[in-house]
Amino acid sequence: MKKQQAKLFKSKSKWIHPYDDHPSDRLKIRLMLDEKIKGSRIIGLEARIEPGDVHQMHIHQNEYVVVYSLEGRCKVTVGKKTQVITPNTMIFIPPKVQHRFENKYSKRWEGIAFAIGDKKDIKNVWLDEK
């Protein structure tokens, strides 16, 4: 059995708006990690939402998502609950639970997100109008 090695990752990518299929979605990401492990996949990224921007309501069919807030404030809806997250807040989002991030504040929000699911591409299923 092949032993897995530890890895260190530092983002070399640029900040991008990854969702061409939803032009009003303004989340910016910078990919840090994309690993396939025994039938599963984990993606780690830096996330950023500028003042006035929104990461629109969506679900992930097969992925668990964990988001850790690093700086700024952001209004977050997960399921039927909405609250403002601040630094040092962690959010756990199971598959098929709707979620949305909105920065209604004057400073940028930043966080780290991990999506864990099967080996397929992680894809958003949008629940609002594009």
trRosetta pair geometry for C-beta under 8 A, 3 or more apart (Angstrom, degrees):
i j d omega theta_ij theta_ji phi_ij phi_ji
4 37 7.6 19 -103 -127 156 102
7 35 7.9 165 43 -84 144 136
9 32 5.0 110 132 168 126 85
9 33 5.1 -176 22 -77 176 87
9 44 7.2 124 81 72 153 129
10 32 7.5 -49 -156 -142 12 96
11 30 4.8 54 -168 144 152 113
11 31 6.8 145 -128 83 100 42
11 32 4.7 -65 -71 -93 91 81
11 46 6.3 -58 -45 0 158 121
13 16 7.4 -57 155 -8 113 111
13 30 5.2 170 83 -159 98 75
13 31 5.1 44 22 45 155 85
14 30 7.0 -118 126 -114 16 98
15 28 4.7 19 -179 172 105 123
15 29 7.2 155 -148 74 62 22
15 30 5.3 -51 -89 -63 59 102
15 48 6.5 -25 -139 37 127 138
16 28 6.6 153 72 -152 24 74
16 29 6.3 -33 62 61 76 71
16 30 7.4 125 13 -85 75 56
17 25 7.4 149 -171 101 101 78
17 26 6.5 -49 -122 -142 120 43
17 27 7.0 125 -135 75 69 51
17 28 5.9 -52 -76 -96 62 67
18 27 7.3 -37 31 92 92 99
18 29 5.5 -14 -19 35 124 120
19 22 4.5 -22 147 48 124 93
19 23 7.9 -149 110 -66 88 24
19 25 4.5 -3 71 75 144 134
19 27 7.1 63 0 49 120 100
19 124 6.7 -21 -110 37 126 140
20 23 7.5 11 -163 -76 39 70
21 126 7.5 -155 119 -19 104 133
21 130 7.4 -83 148 -123 62 144
22 25 4.2 46 110 -3 113 119
22 56 6.0 -126 164 37 141 141
22 124 7.4 -60 -2 92 142 135
22 126 5.3 158 -86 -87 135 146
22 130 5.1 -120 -127 -125 68 100
23 130 6.6 84 27 173 78 94
24 54 7.3 -2 145 68 90 110
24 56 6.4 76 96 -59 95 133
24 130 6.4 171 16 -168 104 48
25 54 7.0 -90 -127 100 50 75
25 55 6.0 46 -159 -138 94 47
25 56 4.6 -90 -91 5 94 106
25 126 7.8 -117 -50 -107 132 120
26 49 6.8 95 102 -140 92 78
26 50 6.8 -78 145 38 124 95
26 53 3.5 -111 96 -158 137 114
26 54 6.0 79 31 47 101 48
26 55 7.1 -106 61 -69 58 54
27 47 6.3 -33 -167 -157 106 98
27 48 7.5 130 -168 68 58 49
27 49 6.0 -39 -110 -84 62 90
27 53 7.5 161 -64 143 37 121
27 55 3.9 50 -60 -98 115 105
27 101 7.1 78 -89 63 109 123
28 47 7.3 137 79 -162 56 48
28 48 4.3 -27 68 67 106 100
28 49 7.3 174 20 -79 81 38
28 50 7.4 56 -4 -24 122 93
29 45 4.7 5 -168 163 111 139
29 46 6.6 146 -159 77 57 57
29 47 5.6 -20 -102 -102 79 64
29 48 7.4 -180 -79 21 32 78
29 113 7.9 -65 -121 42 113 123
30 45 6.2 156 73 -166 42 86
30 46 4.4 -4 54 53 99 108
30 48 7.8 39 -7 -5 98 112
31 34 6.4 -4 -176 -36 122 111
31 43 7.3 -59 -138 -168 95 100
31 44 7.9 103 -165 84 57 53
31 45 5.1 -44 -106 -104 44 101
32 44 4.7 -57 74 104 104 96
32 45 5.7 166 11 -104 86 37
32 46 6.3 89 -34 -21 118 82
33 42 6.6 -22 128 116 117 92
33 43 6.3 158 92 -158 75 35
33 44 3.4 34 39 35 117 105
33 45 7.5 -131 36 -53 72 53
33 114 7.9 -9 68 -116 127 89
34 41 7.4 -5 -168 -173 69 103
34 42 7.8 -174 -137 90 30 52
34 43 5.2 11 -103 -112 72 81
34 44 7.9 -136 -54 29 47 65
35 41 7.0 167 88 -152 45 58
35 42 5.3 -6 59 56 92 91
36 40 7.2 162 -158 86 55 41
36 41 5.2 -27 -102 -98 66 80
36 119 5.5 39 -131 -121 114 101
37 40 5.3 -25 70 68 80 91
37 41 7.4 150 22 -94 71 28
37 42 6.6 7 11 1 119 105
39 118 7.0 -44 160 -140 74 74
39 119 6.5 -96 -166 -33 38 109
40 116 6.5 10 174 -175 121 83
40 117 6.8 177 -155 105 81 20
40 118 6.4 -81 -119 -113 52 33
40 119 6.9 -159 -149 -57 8 69
41 116 7.4 176 87 -147 50 44
41 117 6.0 -18 58 70 91 66
41 118 6.5 25 12 120 100 24
41 119 5.0 124 -40 -112 113 42
41 120 7.6 -141 12 43 143 37
41 122 7.3 -147 102 -44 128 100
42 114 6.3 -10 -169 -170 96 102
42 115 7.2 163 -152 82 47 50
42 116 5.0 -5 -104 -103 82 80
43 114 6.9 161 82 -153 51 51
43 115 4.7 -1 53 53 102 97
43 116 8.0 -161 24 -70 64 42
43 122 5.8 -105 10 3 145 147
44 112 6.9 -2 -170 -178 93 97
44 113 7.3 167 -149 88 48 48
44 114 5.0 -14 -99 -100 76 82
45 112 7.4 169 88 -155 38 57
45 113 5.5 -14 62 61 85 91
46 110 6.9 -12 -177 -166 95 100
46 111 7.7 160 -160 88 54 37
46 112 6.1 -38 -105 -102 55 66
47 55 7.9 -6 -173 -66 124 153
47 67 7.1 -37 33 -137 148 107
47 110 6.8 154 85 -156 57 51
47 111 4.9 -15 61 66 105 83
47 112 7.1 167 14 -100 88 14
47 113 5.0 50 -26 -9 129 116
48 108 6.2 -7 -166 180 97 116
48 109 7.1 157 -154 86 47 57
48 110 5.1 -10 -102 -103 77 80
49 53 5.0 -155 -170 86 80 109
49 54 7.4 50 -155 -97 126 14
49 55 6.0 -93 -90 -26 127 100
49 74 6.1 86 59 -114 135 127
49 101 5.8 -154 -45 126 159 117
49 102 7.7 -153 163 -146 150 16
49 103 4.3 169 122 -25 109 125
49 108 7.1 161 81 -161 44 68
49 109 4.7 -3 56 57 94 105
50 53 4.7 71 59 -1 76 130
50 103 6.5 -180 95 73 25 151
50 108 5.4 -34 -114 -109 52 90
51 103 5.5 -115 -111 130 32 115
51 104 8.0 25 -156 166 70 11
51 105 6.1 -102 -117 89 91 50
51 106 5.5 14 -114 -146 145 23
51 107 6.5 86 -65 22 110 8
51 108 6.6 -82 -30 -72 75 50
52 103 6.6 -27 18 91 24 91
52 104 7.5 67 -91 -119 39 37
53 102 7.9 -163 104 -146 41 53
53 103 5.5 20 56 42 72 112
54 100 7.0 -6 -174 -178 99 100
54 101 7.0 162 -159 90 53 57
54 102 4.7 -7 -112 -108 89 81
54 103 7.4 -150 -76 22 46 68
55 100 6.5 175 90 -158 71 52
55 101 4.1 25 42 50 112 99
55 102 7.6 -136 33 -64 63 47
56 100 6.2 -36 179 -125 25 101
56 126 6.2 18 108 -139 125 100
56 127 7.9 -174 144 49 93 70
56 128 5.3 -122 -177 45 114 125
57 77 7.2 -26 -101 78 97 127
57 98 5.6 12 -171 -177 96 111
57 99 7.2 171 -138 85 58 22
57 100 4.2 -35 -80 -67 66 120
57 126 7.3 90 87 -163 64 61
57 127 4.5 -73 121 65 103 108
57 128 4.7 97 47 -26 106 111
58 98 6.9 163 84 -142 16 71
58 99 7.0 -37 63 60 62 67
58 100 7.4 118 11 -80 64 73
58 124 4.2 -4 174 -171 154 105
58 125 5.8 147 -165 70 87 47
58 126 5.1 -44 -98 -102 100 44
58 127 5.7 179 -97 0 36 89
59 95 7.5 69 173 -180 100 53
59 96 5.2 28 -176 -135 137 32
59 97 6.5 150 -125 60 98 24
59 98 5.3 -60 -66 -87 92 57
59 99 7.4 109 -96 14 52 76
59 124 7.6 130 64 -159 33 62
59 125 5.0 -23 61 60 83 106
59 127 6.6 72 -11 -44 89 119
60 63 4.0 -54 146 51 140 100
60 65 6.2 122 12 -35 145 116
60 93 7.6 95 24 120 113 114
60 95 5.8 -92 95 -126 83 67
60 96 7.5 -90 74 -44 49 37
60 115 6.7 -159 -130 -145 167 120
60 117 7.0 -129 153 -61 124 147
60 122 6.5 -16 -140 -163 123 91
60 123 7.4 138 -132 72 75 47
60 124 6.8 -54 -82 -105 72 50
60 125 7.3 160 -95 11 23 90
61 95 6.2 7 144 -166 24 110
61 96 6.5 41 -131 -69 38 81
61 123 7.4 7 12 68 106 93
61 125 6.2 83 -47 -23 90 131
62 95 5.6 -2 -130 -120 13 138
62 117 4.4 103 116 -163 88 125
62 118 5.2 -34 146 10 144 102
62 120 6.9 72 53 50 147 119
63 95 6.0 128 51 -92 32 89
63 115 4.5 7 176 -175 139 99
63 116 6.3 141 -158 67 80 35
63 117 3.4 -73 -92 -46 73 130
63 122 5.4 36 -53 -128 155 106
64 92 7.3 -16 -176 -168 101 84
64 93 7.0 155 -165 83 54 58
64 94 5.9 -26 -114 -122 83 46
64 95 6.4 -61 -67 -38 56 76
64 115 7.2 158 79 -155 45 50
64 116 4.9 -17 59 61 96 94
64 117 6.8 164 14 -67 62 76
65 91 7.9 -4 113 107 91 95
65 92 7.7 152 85 -160 55 39
65 93 4.2 -10 62 61 100 110
65 99 7.6 -128 68 39 141 157
65 113 6.3 -11 -169 -169 99 104
65 114 7.1 161 -153 84 50 50
65 115 5.1 -16 -100 -100 80 75
65 116 7.8 179 -79 19 34 69
66 90 6.7 -8 -172 -172 93 101
66 91 7.1 162 -155 82 46 56
66 92 5.6 -10 -105 -105 78 66
66 93 7.5 -168 -73 23 33 75
66 113 7.0 161 84 -153 49 54
66 114 4.8 -2 55 55 97 99
66 116 7.7 24 0 -2 101 108
67 90 7.0 161 84 -155 50 52
67 91 4.5 -3 56 53 98 105
67 93 7.3 32 -3 -5 103 113
67 111 5.3 37 -179 143 93 144
67 112 7.3 161 -154 82 51 45
67 113 4.7 -13 -102 -102 79 86
67 114 8.0 -166 -73 24 41 61
68 89 7.5 165 -153 85 49 44
68 90 5.0 -16 -102 -103 75 82
68 91 7.9 -163 -72 21 34 69
68 111 5.7 168 83 -166 45 94
68 112 4.8 -6 56 56 101 93
68 113 7.7 -170 21 -76 64 42
69 72 7.7 -119 -171 67 103 69
69 74 7.0 -157 -119 27 123 113
69 85 4.8 -180 -52 143 154 116
69 86 6.4 135 118 107 146 19
69 87 5.5 -139 121 -109 94 31
69 88 6.8 -48 77 25 90 23
69 89 4.5 15 29 53 125 88
69 90 7.5 -142 10 -72 77 36
69 91 7.7 68 -30 -11 96 101
69 109 7.2 -49 -143 -170 99 100
69 110 7.8 115 -161 88 57 46
69 111 4.7 -49 -105 -97 42 113
70 87 6.0 -3 163 -125 21 91
70 110 4.8 -45 64 102 112 93
70 111 5.4 172 3 -103 85 42
70 112 6.5 80 -41 -16 116 86
71 87 5.6 15 -92 -82 37 113
71 107 7.7 -87 146 137 96 122
71 108 7.4 34 104 95 107 82
71 109 7.0 -178 94 -146 60 40
71 110 4.8 20 48 44 93 101
72 87 7.6 102 33 -53 36 87
72 103 7.1 -6 153 -131 134 116
72 105 6.6 165 -172 79 94 136
72 107 4.9 -153 -114 108 98 99
72 108 5.4 -115 -67 101 152 43
72 109 3.7 -139 98 -96 131 53
72 110 6.2 102 17 9 116 66
73 84 5.5 4 -175 -179 110 109
73 85 6.9 164 -153 80 58 48
73 86 5.4 -18 -102 -95 83 72
73 103 7.7 128 91 -136 59 75
73 105 4.9 90 66 -28 102 160
73 107 7.5 80 21 62 77 99
73 109 6.4 -91 72 -92 22 109
74 84 7.0 155 77 -154 32 63
74 85 5.4 -15 61 54 86 95
74 101 5.3 -2 167 -166 130 96
74 102 6.8 147 -171 69 78 36
74 103 5.3 -46 -113 -87 83 72
74 105 7.5 -102 -79 13 42 118
74 109 4.0 61 -57 -124 112 167
74 111 7.8 -75 12 -26 148 125
75 82 6.5 14 178 -178 93 103
75 83 7.6 -164 -148 108 59 21
75 84 5.5 -37 -94 -95 61 71
75 101 7.5 141 78 -161 52 45
75 102 4.6 -25 66 68 102 94
75 103 7.5 177 20 -87 78 21
75 104 5.5 26 -6 4 125 113
76 82 6.9 175 90 -147 41 60
76 83 6.3 -19 61 66 85 63
76 84 7.4 126 14 -120 79 21
76 85 5.1 23 1 -12 130 115
76 91 6.5 -102 152 -88 159 156
76 99 7.1 -6 -175 -166 90 96
76 100 7.2 168 -152 85 49 52
76 101 5.3 -10 -104 -106 81 70
76 102 7.7 -178 -76 24 37 67
77 81 7.0 165 -150 88 58 42
77 82 4.4 -23 -95 -95 82 88
77 98 7.4 -18 121 119 103 92
77 99 6.3 174 93 -146 64 48
77 100 4.6 11 49 49 105 96
77 102 8.0 31 -5 2 97 105
78 81 5.8 -17 65 66 75 92
78 91 6.3 -177 -55 -167 149 120
78 93 5.7 -127 -137 -100 118 98
78 97 6.3 29 -176 142 81 119
78 98 7.7 166 -152 92 36 53
78 99 4.7 4 -106 -106 67 100
79 97 5.3 -41 -66 -165 85 105
79 98 6.5 120 -93 54 29 76
79 99 7.7 -1 -21 -75 48 75
85 89 4.3 -151 -159 84 95 149
85 91 6.7 -62 -93 -46 150 118
86 89 5.7 100 56 -19 53 123
93 97 5.4 -149 -167 75 79 119
93 99 5.2 -39 -127 -40 144 152
94 97 5.1 82 63 -10 76 124
95 117 7.3 104 -84 -107 115 113
98 127 5.6 -22 -125 2 121 164
101 109 7.4 -145 171 93 120 148
103 108 7.2 -7 -157 -141 158 36
103 109 4.9 -153 -98 1 118 117
105 109 7.4 95 49 -50 118 100
115 122 5.0 73 123 -131 150 158
117 120 7.3 -55 118 53 116 83
117 122 6.2 130 37 -96 133 95
120 123 7.7 -51 132 -4 106 105
126 130 6.5 52 134 -72 161 94
